[in-house]
Amino acid sequence: MRSHLLSTAGLCLALCATARAEFHAEYAPVEGKSEGAPTLTRIEVAGGHMRMDTNRVSLLFDAATTKLIALLHMKKKFMDTKKAEAAPQETVDAAEKMSPEHRAILEKQGNMPAPDTQSASADITRRVTLKATGTNDRVHDIACTVYRTEINGRHMQDMCLAAIADTGIGAEDQALVQRAFDQVKAMSETGVGARFRTPVPALTAGKFPLRITRFSENGKVRDVVELKSIANAGVNAADFAIPAGYTDALQHSAATAH
């Protein structure tokens, strides 16, 4: 796929520099429409933290605490995903103010498990698998391999994944990124992950996403998001903190759900 977003020479200036302790990748749509699904916009790594942004939700990973926090920007709330997995279903629903109609739509699409009375992740079988297709490509002159993403056997999207070392991420941060996405995969295989529908539900070890191609139910390409730029500086430490004014979604909802 031909890109109109960044010249090869411009990207090489960022990638050929010595890898530093900061990493900032921007993404942008290049084809189709997301139709309301979360779209990857940014991944940042610095100081033992990783942040992955979509146009609706951000995920914050802290290597020291191994916490994975979701920022629900439209509601100005945050959610500890591990706590959410153990929380009663009604509490998580209340946290997101999900209507029965909305839940029914997600269930029909296969993106939401049926309700249960125990927890948001109890007895849920939602398996995320990545399968190499054998197709190789390049995004801004970076080599990548196409992986088929399936959720419960359904082909949801393809991801063109590069060797993480080729992106300019340092060795220590490469391990951090893998730990973060291990947590994301664990979340993606629960009811909590079904709600957030992260565009990168899992990563093959040692890889990093350059392009995501999502498919509609009829198998046609719905939208394509691609790497736009990479930088090894300019990461703001505040990006890894819960923004001022955001409240704990689960704490508030536990009181209102009963």
Steps between C-alpha positions, in 0.01 A plus 500: 500500500638838402521750785437873474589571861877504541796479266739209535789740544318688776423184692855372461631809676309387808577130472868527415574706809631325808209353695425702809288446806202676344285375216201664334306351206207671330242320285240624253223350287589452133193317370132450587305600811517357851119494535524585869766243591801625699783604268869492597650849510816481715740276694752652743772341713715674765615463859359152558159586355308438178194681372278390211236744377192455289250768408287388796706322766863511618682214673778580749747229604734544797785246507564552872145421610398294191173692505310556177272802532235596246414867456142548383536845351139567407393441861817636666538180699776243549479127560751252641452216251602225745248625755239527226551134408407401854220755544133398479360528148244760604774720647700502177187564295411792726853637468453527127129587518439230244140474389339159445468593131875573476585173673268309262673650197846403629380148582362462147830614353687246711680773692325454830447186708159423636424654843596307811428554865853440630764722349581688182729216390357188664453196273578702188668329208643771277819373342727738309742339255753636251600296197777587256361508146835467327451839335776757541464871434661834580361810670715811450782268392484297823456127436198336662315170494123476477329318788135396497318593823216270604266528797324173577594383152353800320733697272483855637806673354851470360802668657829562323756453777863609484792377708484732801874568479444653155280774648771659715365378835787421738558148634369575850186663365446214256445273799266755655291518183468122495393493865243770430350313208497176698271686741295639212452148360393368840246783523386449140400143582253620766170684497687820588707471185186438298374840604816693417568314172861612491631510141812308610359216714827306498853505357736226392816512712762736363259676264343847468194612298549709186164449331158374610240391244154427641226307326122522507279193549486439125879479483554832325759749623334744738792726585879516500717683753871543439809631674541870429814600690754389759706714737744422780425814697218728603312262730327684784515320837147624569376276218540201731297648786126493554380848395374742762124483537470134398315288758516127574224346290473185709497673838214728397306229319517250785295742707247574226455152358301374797 
